[in-house]
Amino acid sequence: MDFEYSDRCKELQAKLLAFMDQHIYPNEKAFHEEIDRNGREQGNRWLPTGLIERLKPLAREQGLWNLFLPKSKRAPEGLSNLDYAPLCEIMGRVPWAPEVFNCAAPDTGNMETLERYASEEHKQQWLEPLLRGEIRSAFAMTEPAVASSDATNIETKIELDKSGDGDHYVINGRKWWISGAGDPRCKIYITMGKTDFEAARHQQQSMILVPADAPGLTVVRPLPVFGYDDAPHGHCELVFENVRVPAGNILLGEGRGFEIAQGRLGPGRIHHCMRAIGVAERALELMCKRLHSRVAFGKRISEQGVWRERIAEARIQIDTARLLTLKAAYMMDTVGNKGAQAEIAMIKVLAPNVAQQVLDWAIQAHGAAGVSDEFPLAYQWAGNRTLRLADGPDEVHRNAIAKLELAKHLPAA
């Protein structure tokens, strides 16, 4: 593996770092203040922020737009996973920054899904507006009534309406923790459910496109994370009650849902890890500055042995996570997502845990200020903690890693 970033990657890195310094960091508090102001003055915290809408054209003008897109018909000059990794890390340092560059989850994974699996008609209807940053989207898989860490448990029904011409599916079910569903710009849900409960275990599920304004689809409530509502993006509970959509909205055909989910979640997982490394890097930076600026018991806290131990361990852990993430990205580029499944699973466990530990140390270094809104650490701690659950909990990934390792050393059945 070549550890040198490409010239194009380095150029984008420099532009992105400058953009963050000029437009993102100075506006961190302004973003949250605008959301609070919308709640007070307009009674709606879920309005899109004018701040992000003003910054999007600037990012686009500088070529910092849709950086996540792999090479395809719509992106002939798309970046490799290896080139995207350091860029995603930079954007991840501020939770709302990726949207400025149209690189925010779950839209990135949804755009890749539409690019790979949707019809040309649906690409024009949904993918193109997403690529332009005009609308947002959601991925509706997780359910409250089952252990959704096992996607084969999904119970939402997607049934062909046989009373008519068979040209519509009817959807019934309940979903929750659907990221992006609270955003009024969310116009399409890529929804996973079952079309055949009697089929083989991994052929029961299907994916279908559900317009956000479809009758019978209701956003029930936002679900706060450690008290944060994450407005205007949010995570919500949904109910599908006899929601009718055209039969052509099914992706790839019945029984292909699990296959699509696996194809979608691989890139999504590594993007989460790239951003988590950015979070950890920034937490270490803030920790070092804080420790150096405070004196206790006659000397700077940065000179205390316990804190030097933690700083050193944080640097070791961050670099370990970054190197394994780059290896996974390299393998995705060279042998494909399936060939990189072990590495993807390993980074999905490692990166969020590393970020959580470094954030915890950084909060401790800041004292009471660390758990306040004076610094971004508490909010990032809450958001990062969800990554040990999102796109598969740690336990599922550890199990997958163990199975792959055992297969190397046990005789074939």
HELIX and SHEET records of a PDB file:
HELIX    1   1 ASP A    7  PHE A   19  1                                  13    
HELIX    2   2 MET A   20  ILE A   24  3                                   5    
HELIX    3   3 TYR A   25  ASN A   27  5                                   3    
HELIX    4   4 GLU A   28  GLN A   42  1                                  15    
HELIX    5   5 GLY A   50  GLU A   61  1                                  12    
HELIX    6   6 ASN A   81  MET A   91  1                                  11    
HELIX    7   7 ALA A   97  VAL A  100  1                                   4    
HELIX    8   8 ASP A  107  TYR A  117  1                                  11    
HELIX    9   9 GLU A  120  HIS A  122  1                                   3    
HELIX   10  10 LYS A  123  LEU A  127  3                                   5    
HELIX   11  11 GLU A  128  LEU A  131  1                                   4    
HELIX   12  12 ALA A  151  ASN A  153  5                                   3    
HELIX   13  13 ARG A  201  GLN A  203  5                                   3    
HELIX   14  14 ALA A  247  ASN A  249  5                                   3    
HELIX   15  15 GLY A  257  SER A  293  1                                  37    
HELIX   16  16 ILE A  301  GLU A  303  5                                   3    
HELIX   17  17 GLY A  305  GLY A  339  1                                  35    
HELIX   18  18 GLN A  341  HIS A  366  1                                  26    
HELIX   19  19 GLY A  367  VAL A  371  5                                   5    
HELIX   20  20 LEU A  377  ARG A  385  1                                   9    
HELIX   21  21 THR A  386  ARG A  388  5                                   3    
HELIX   22  22 ASP A  394  HIS A  409  1                                  16    
SHEET    1   A 3 ARG A 136  ALA A 140  0                                        
SHEET    2   A 3 CYS A 186  LYS A 194  1                                        
SHEET    3   A 3 GLN A 205  PRO A 211 -1                                        
SHEET    1   B 4 LYS A 157  LEU A 160  0                                        
SHEET    2   B 4 HIS A 168  SER A 179 -1                                        
SHEET    3   B 4 HIS A 235  PRO A 246 -1                                        
SHEET    4   B 4 LEU A 217  PRO A 222 -1                                        
SHEET    1   C 2 VAL A 295  ALA A 296  0                                        
SHEET    2   C 2 LYS A 299  ARG A 300 -1                                        
END                                                                             
